[in-house]
């Protein structure tokens, strides 16, 4: 999963062509593109996944 505040449209399209699918929230200044159902589910679960990752990282110092 790529975590980044901003990604340009050109870079997003280049990565998509290379087979890398980025899942990002649609912001106010972005055009709304159709998102797969599974991508929406993953995006909703992101906070939970990140908090579990943080606990594991801090507990086991990995």
Secondary structure as GFF3:
##gff-version 3
##sequence-region A 1 62
A	DSSP	alpha_helix	9	17	.	.	.	ID=ss1
A	DSSP	alpha_helix	37	60	.	.	.	ID=ss2
###
